[in-house]
Amino acid sequence: MSTYVVASKANQSYLAECQILGEYIEKSTPDVSVKFVIKDASEWNEFVDSVCRSYGFEKKSCPIVYTLEGTLIGDGREFVEHIRDKYGKTLQVTKEQQKNRTKLNIDENEERMRKKKEGDSMGDKILKVLEKSKKKKVSNLIVDSFYEEVFEKGVPFQVRRTDLLRDMRVKRKVEKEDGEEQEVLLNINKTMNSPDDQLERHQQMKKQQEIEANRDKTFDEFEKTYLDHIKGKVDPSTRTGNRPESANMEDGSRAGGKTGMSNPNALDDDDDKKKTIASKRNDTLESQ
């Protein structure tokens, strides 16, 4: 594989032709690679001296074209002839293409020199931090917080692009019938799967209550519930103490009129008893 290096000052018009030809050669000839080194006018003399000294080249030119193996090709015109003779490739470059490419090289060089002198702008620093943060899982959506200027038919718009509404593939652990957990890959939509913590908690509590209601109590749980009755601290007829209220209601209904709140006729029975007792007392007093 042949690797060519094309080095030049940014404002050199022949550099643009070498760039367009080099890009064409790379696409049409798989075993050829062309690299470009663009320098500012203030950097050029020092750079070309270093290259010639390293490779032992005696002839200096701008552009200067050579191979990584140490073969000097020459200037831009000689590079075009070398490609034509060795690979049989030619390319017609218009003046408009050459002018546009040269302007692009000059603009990029001026920006590079500005950064070299002043450092990165605030926007560049933010972009670098974002690139580092995007690699962390905890900040996957950090880029969604920024707007960028987008032109639509010449009209500028401030646009914020987000993946929030797009489907995403996530891994979830599900429980199989035998009780083991299995990790599956699900394709879900973020906006449709935002969990409701209160609802999930309510469903979990309801499920737990159903499990508790269907299972048999252990001896320790039974003893704790009826501990006062077992120790004789509570009158069994009152059905109070550590028993649940539901048990009190059931026993009260079975007992007939023993618990007034359970029997709807209990209050009437109590009134009749009081009247009978009062009548007997009156009869006793009259006989005396």
Sequence and secondary structure as in RCSB ss.txt:
>XXXX:A:sequence
MSTYVVASKANQSYLAECQILGEYIEKSTPDVSVKFVIKDASEWNEFVDSVCRSYGFEKKSCPIVYTLEGTLIGD
GREFVEHIRDKYGKTLQVTKEQQKNRTKLNIDENEERMRKKKEGDSMGDKILKVLEKSKKKKVSNLIVDSFYEEV
FEKGVPFQVRRTDLLRDMRVKRKVEKEDGEEQEVLLNINKTMNSPDDQLERHQQMKKQQEIEANRDKTFDEFEKT
YLDHIKGKVDPSTRTGNRPESANMEDGSRAGGKTGMSNPNALDDDDDKKKTIASKRNDTLESQ
>XXXX:A:secstr
 EEEEEEEETT HHHHHHHHHHHHHHHH TTEEEEEEEE HHHHHHHHHHHHHHHT     SSEEEETTS EEES
HHHHHHHHHHHH       HHHHHHHHHHHHHHHHHHHHHHHH   HHHHHHHHHHHHTTSGGGTTGGGG  EEE
EETTEEEEE   STTSEEEEEEEEE TTS EEEEEEEEEGGG    HHHHHHHHHHHHHHHHHHS   HHHHHHH
THHHHTT S TTT  SSS HHHHHHHHHHTTTSSTTT TTHHHHHHHHHHHHHHHHHHHHHH 
